[in-house]
Amino acid sequence: MVLCVRDLAVTRGGLAILEGVSFELAPGEALVLRGPNGVGKTTLLRSVAGLQPPETGTVTGAEDQIAYAAHSDGLKAMLSVTENLKFWASVFGLSDIEPALVAFDLTELRGRMAGTLSAGQKRRLGLARLMVTGRPIWILDEPTVSLDVASVALFAEVVRGHLHTGGSALMATHIDLGLAEARVLDLTPFKAAPRTRQMDEAFL
Amino acid sequence: MRALLTRDLMLAIRAGGGFGLGLAFFLIVTVLVPFGVGPQTELLSRIAPGILWIGALLACLLSLDRIFALDWEDGSLDLLATAPLPMEGIVSVKALAHWITTGLPLVFAAPVLGVLLSLPVPAYQWVVISLAVGTPALSVIGTFGAALTVGIKRGGLLMSLLVLPLYVPTLIFGAEVARRGAEGLGVQTPLLLLAGISFGVIALLPFASAAVLRINLR
């Protein structure tokens, strides 16, 4: 399934921040979004994930195909590592969580409460959730935050494996994952031009 | 859907989950009212059905803001929204989980605590029946209020203001069932109206809750 973004414009807090963004993401491809803080990487990813309607433009091929990983991991502190993963697996209609535990080196932590994990371990658990969704398109917002070098390598390996099995990944990240096949899209040129404030005047 | 229900129930029972919060509040209200009213058994038994209903309503209200707030804070709500579950299903399951952890215990506790308020004997069954029929409406309406105010810091006050007027019909007919039952009068009309409200909100409000939740997630 090809994810196709055409002429997308997004707003944050009522202000247009990006416009005219177009790209395609075919199975087996990875696309890295770059750009300074505040340029609209998160907002763009949320629009592609369908959490926020785009101002103009279209996103096709994302419906029921994407797994979204945000800044926060969506973990429940009072559930164990296994229970957290099992829950998300059954929400997505799967049951096997072992490969995800192994891939992110969480097998020794499986019985621990998620609330007692370190920040990096929580992040690893949050990323392991992607593997139990069974969805082909991963949308990753700063996936490597609070990961150490070894964990970043683990994560890059998982993403590579995902790409090899026909999946694709769209991510916003600042560090180099060592994914040679990943394309890079710099969002700076798509910054929306400041608009005249005609909208506001209607309310003043 | 079942996974979500199991998870919510499990979280409610574990430490810090808030199970028993409503029940404890209900207990406190019904224990304190006899002290406040004084040793007038006749007056107490006359107001008992109303007190039990008000106690149940406030106990429900107390735990409403937890329905979505916790999932919003840790990001699970965003992830659930991108999951294959329909949003209407998510809000219905949330309301059901809230009812099981808050409304249902109140139904069972009411006859026990009715003794403290010297509830008239014929009223016991009607208090239980009216609470069993009416508390689902409280949970569903409350879920709507919680969906409206999700993401607002300290949204509890706003939510109470929004939800309390919507609770009034349920309170009026619920307490009326219990009162008429206590006096041995026919309860059919208020009971049917109470059931009508419950079924109506269960059928319609999840769509409204899902719509406002989608807007709030933007």
Interface residues (C-beta under 8 A of the other chain):
Chain A: A49 G50 L51 Q52 P53 D64 I66 A67 Y68 A70 H71 S72 D73 G74 L75 K76 A77 M78 L79 E83 K86 F87 W88 S90 V91 F92 G93 R129
Chain B: R2 A3 L4 T6 R7 M10 L11 R14 A15 G16 G17 E73 D74 G75 S76 D78 L79 L80 A81 T82 A83 P84 L85 L217 R218
